[in-house]
Amino acid sequence: MIVTVTLNPALDLTYGIDALVPHGTHRVASVAERAGGKGLNVARVLHTLGEPVLATGLLGGPTGARVSELLAAEGVAASFVPIAGETRRTVAVVDLHDATGFWEPGPTVSTAEWCRFIGHFQDLMRTARVVTLSGSLPPGLPFDTYAVLVRIAAAAGVPAILDTSGEALRHGLAASPAMAKPNANELPDLLADATPAGVRALTSGAVVVSRGPDGLQAITPDAVHVCAPRTALPGNPTGAGDACVAALARGLRDGTPWPPLLADAVALSAAAVAAPVAGAFDTVVYRRLLTELSADELEQRVSVAGASGNQPERRASAAGTSGNQPERRASVAGTSSSQPEQHAFVADTSSSQPEQHASVADTSGNQLERRDSVAGTSDNQPEQHASVVGSSSSQLERRDSVAGTSADRDPALSGTAAQPRAVASSPAAVERGSLC
């Protein structure tokens, strides 16, 4: 099970009007409401993909009750901790040309409420395989809130993915989550040196940077991986980052190697851009992109392998290689072997050759379990992700592992995103948070 945490969820209200006139009175043509918050969007995407997921966080008042009702109506499993304060609302006023948003700050969370959530979170970590921590913090919680949750999850052997910003991100990175997913605009707020070396100085985990039309860059302790789509698709970027986190969570659970993991994350986030509302994604675009990016990655591997006769490609074999030996490949950019390697796969749009279609199941031994029908979801924070349009008849219903389940796979194998599950020997010693 994947657990998604949303500490500051919202009831998203969207008012449709003809044109927004400042200081004027408007007649609303349409009203839509939706359970909002980045973690809830992650849960929706995973639920749509047929993955076992549970949404948790803090909800309060009639607004919180409405959020819970809307999630239940969508079939998303949830287990929230009640608080006295009223869950916030967000209001988006959308006309024919643009949108204007109004975001409430959220309720103040008391120390007692936070401690109750810590206990609930510890209980959920007993059955969780991966946990995602997404969005802003409500008033009353300190900046190290996510750092506390990352450490509790780690003590239970559960890898965490962090998607937040500002000081909450800085403190969270110091706890070394398995992955963090800032966007390119958020990194300069944390460090002057946004190079891979500068990023590695912040955390020992992987950092996946969303770079708009340039796709994703994954900075790991020993490599840099890049994946970009062939063309950018204009659309609604709200919720694209949450779809990316959903893909990363599923791949982290399954021990998916970085190249196909990034391909899946780019495809899913781009498909979210093509959807009309946050948290939804376009099935046709997703399947098309996943097939294209998988073929691009395979083509890039072949090109790199044949680029230099003097530097044969060395790859770690799952059957006979030490998990501590990272995979060594000739750098796409021609860097020396003493530098962290960079794997890039970007499509060649001018190629006249017939396109090679290789499913992600062919490029990874242990992959995502299900690719079922797709529907929709939502988010409060716009985030630009590149996309591609198209359709594909490729079958991606199941990606069964050739080498066994993710529990059987050696998480130390080079190039994989898997994390070891080391359960704490003394649960009583688990950190309960700076307020408890």
N, C-alpha and C positions, 0 to 999 in steps of 0.2 A: 504493500500500500504506500502511496505517496501522500504525504500530509502537506497542505498548503496553509500558511499562516498569514492572516490579514488582521493586524492590530487596529487599523483605522479604516474599517469598511464604510461604505456610504450607500445611501439610496440615490441612485442617479436619476434625475428628472431632465427630460429633454422637451423643450417647447419649440414647436415649429411655427415660424411666422414668415410673412412675405419679405419684409425688409426691416432691419433694426435701425431705429432712429433714436439717437441719444436724447434723453430728457422727454421722450414722447410716450404716449400710451399705445399699447399694442393689443390687438385681438389675437389670441393664440389659436392657430388652426389645428394643431395636433399636440397631444401630450403622451409621452412614453415614460415609463418607469422601469428601472432595472436594478438588480442587486449589483452594486459597484465596488471596486477595490481591486488592486492588482492581483492579490492572491486569489480572489474569487474568479478572476478571469483565467488564471492558470488552472484552477480546478475545473472550470467549464471546458477548457480545451482538452484537458486530460480525460474528462468524462465523455466528451464527444468522440474521442479516439478509442473509447472502450477500456481505458485504463482504470484500475481501482484507485480511487482518490478520496480523501476526506478533507473538507475545509474546516478550519478552526480560526478562532480569534476572539474578539470582544464585541458584543452587541448589547444595546440598551434601549429601553423605552419603546413606544409604538413604532418608531421608525425602524429600530432594530428588529422588531417582530415582523415588520413588513419585508425587510431584507431576507429574513429566515423563510418566510412564506414563498417568496419569489424563487429562492434557491431550491426549495423542496419541489416547487412546480416544475422546475427544470430537471429534476431527478438527481441533483448534486447532493451527495451525502455530506452532512455538516454536524459539528459538535462544538458550539460556541459557549464561552463563559459569559454569563449575564453580568452587566454592570449597571450602576444606578443612573449614569448619564445617558443622554439621548444620542443615539447614533447620528452622525452628521448626514447632511444632504449635499449633493452637488447639483447645480442647475446649469444646463447648457441651452442657450438661446440660439437656434439655428435658423438662418434665413437662406435665400436662394444662392448666396455668394460665400458665406463664411459662418463661423460659429463664435459665440462669446460665452466664456465659462465663469461661473461663480462657485468657489469651493469653500465650504464651511471648515473650520479648523478641527472639529471633532470634540468629543466629550473629554473631560478631565478624568483620568484613571487614578483611583486611590491606591495606596500601598497594599491594602488588604485585597483589593480586586486583582492587582498585579500578582500577588503571591498565590492567589487561587488559580490564576492562569498558569503560573509556573508549575504547580502541582499537576494540573490537567495536562500540560505539555509533556511532563515527564511520563505520565501514564501512556500518552499516545506514542511516545518514542519506543515503547516496548514492542510494538508491532509495525512501526514505520520502516520502510526501506530507504526513503529519501525524504527530506523536508525542505520546502521552499519558504523563504522569509521575504515578504514583498511589501513595498509601499512605505508611506510616511508613518511617523510615530504620533499617537495622540498626545495632547497635553497631559503632563503628569508623569510621563515615562522618560527616563534619562537617555542620553545619547548611546550608552553602552547596552541598551536593551537587546539589540540583535546579537551583540557579542556574547551576552549571557546565554541566549538561546542556542547559539552555535556551539558553545562549550557543553551545554547540557546534552545536545544531540550527539556530539562527538563522544561524550562519556558513555552513551548508549550504543555507540557504534553506528550512528546514522549520519551520513554525509549531508551537509546543508548547502543550499544555493541561496545567495543573498542578492536581492535586487532592491536597492534603496539609493539614497543620495545624501550629500552633505556630511555632517558630522556623524550621523548614524552609520553611513557607509564607511567612514574612516575608522570608527571604533570597531565596526563589524569585521573589517578586513584584518585588523590586528588579532582577531581570534582565529584567523586562518580557516574560513569556510572552505569546503571542497571546491566551490566555484563562486565567483561573484560576477554580476552582469551589469556593470555601469554602461552608460553610453559615452560617446566620444566627447560630448560637451561637459560631462560630469567629472571626468578625470582631471582636467586642469584645475578644478576647484580643490583637489586633494594634494596635488604635487606639481612642482614646476617642471619636473622631468617626466614627461608622459611616455618615455621610451620603455621598451620591455624591461631594461635594467631598473628603471625608476619604479615601474609597477611591481617588480619582484621584491623591491625593498619594502613594500607595504604589507605583503602577505606571502605565505608559503603555498597558498592554494592557487588554483587556476583563475585567471581573470578573462572573461569573454566580453570584449568591447564591441558594442553595436555601433556601426559607422555609417548609418544611412544607406545611400545607394552603393557604397563600397562594401556592404555585407558585414561579416563578422571577423574579428581577429581574436584568437585564443592565445593568451600568453601563459604558458605553463612553466614550471621550474626549469625545464631543459629544452624547450622548443617554442616556436611561434608558428601557429597555423592560421591560414587565411582562407576564407571562402566567400565568393561573391557571385551573384547571379549574372546572367547574360545581359539583361536590360532592366531598367527600373520601371516599376509600374506605379503611376499616380493613383492615389486612393486615400483611404482613411487610415492614417498610421496609428491611431489610438488603439492600444491593445496588442500591437505587433510585438513589443518587448515581452509581454506576458506569454504570448504564444511561443516565443523563443525560449523562455524559461521552462515552459511545459516540455518542449523537446529536449532541453538539456537535462531535466529531471528524469525523464524516461530513459535517456541514454546513459545517465549516470547510474541508474538502477541496474541497467543491463550490461554495463561494462563496455559500451560501444567505443571503438577507437575514435580518435579525434576527427580524421577526415570525414567519415560518414556521419559522425555526430553533428559536425558543423553544417554539413549538407542538409541534414534533416531540420536543424534549427533555422537555417536560412529559408528553406522551402516553406516551413510552417509559418514563420513570421511574415514572409512575403505574401503568403496566402491570406493572412489576417489583414494585410493592407487592402487586399482585393475585396474584403467583406464590408458590408455597409455599416456594421456596428462593432464596437470593441468586444473582443473575446470570441468573435465568430471567425471562421476562415472558410475560404472557397475550396471545395474539394477538388475541383478540376485543376485549379492553379497549383494546389499542393502536390497532386500526383504528377503533373507535368514537370514541375520544378525538381521534385525529388529524383525523377528519372534523369533529367538533364544534368543535374549537379553530380549525380553518381557517375554518369558517363564522363563528365568533365574531369572528375577526380581520378578516374581510372586512366584516362588519356594522359593526364599530367604525370602520373606515376610512370607510365611507359616512357614519356618524353624525358623525365629526369633520369631514369635508369639508363637511357641510351645517350645522354648528353656528353658523357666523358668516358672514353675507353680506359683511362687510367684510374678512374675512381669507381670500381664496381659497387653497386648498391648492396648494402648489408642490412638484412632485416631480421628482427628477432622472431624466431619460430616458437609458436605456442607449445610445440612438442619437445623442443630440445634446447631452449635458451633460458638463461637465468633471467628472472623478472627484474633484476637490478641493472641489467644492461640495456640502456635506452637504444631504440632503433636509430641507426645512422643512415642518413640518405644524403645524396649529393644535393647541395643547396640550390634552389631555383635561382637564387640571385648570385650564386657562385661564391658564397662566403667560405672562409676556411673552416676546417673541421673543428677548430677550437672555439668557434662561436656557436651560440644556440641556433639550431637549425630552424629554417622557415619553410613550411609546406604551404604552397599556394595553389589553388585550382580555380581558375577563372575561365569561363568559356571563350572559345574562339568563334566569334560571330561571323567571321568572313570565310570559314572553312567550306570548301565545296565537297568534302568527303561525306559519305553517308554517316549520319549520327550513330554513335555506338551507345546502346542502351544497356547499362549494367545496373541491376537493382542493388540497393544497399545491402540486401541479404547476401549478395555475392561478394561484397567487399569487406564484410565483417563476420567473424565466426559467431558472435552472440549478439543478436540484435533485438529490436523492439518486438514485443510479442504480438501486437495487434495494430492494424490499420483499418478501422471500421469506418462507417459512415460519418460524415462530418456535419456539424451545424454551427451554432454561433455563440459568442461571448462578449465581454465588455471591459473597459479600463478607463481610469480617470486621467492618466498621464500620457499625452501624445508622445510618440517615439517613432522616429523615421527609420524604416527598414526597407531595403531594396526588394523589388519584386519582379516577377515575370508573369506574363499572361500565357495562357495556352491550355491545351487539354491533352490528356494521355489515356490510353487504354491499358497501360501497364497494370499488372495485378500486384497490389501491395497489401493484401488482406492480412497476411501473417509473415513474420520474419522469425522463423524458428532458429534456435541456435544449433550450429553444427557441432560445436565442442561441448555443449551441455548448457545448463541453466546458469544464470549470472552468479548463483551461489557457488557453482563448481569452478568458475573461471578464476584464474590467478589474477587478482587485481593489480599486481605489481608489473604485469607485462607492459613493455614499453608501448607508448602511444595510446593507451586506453585511458578512459576517463573514470574508471572504477575506483572506488575507495574501499579500504578494508573495513570490515565490521568488527571492531574490537570492543566488546561489552565491558563496561566498567566493573571492576571486581567489588567495589563498595558503593552501592547506590546511595547510601546515606551520606556519602562524602560529596555528592554531586552539588555543584554550585547552584544556589537558589536565586541569585540575582542581587544587584546592588541595593535594592530597596527592601529585600526580605530578610 
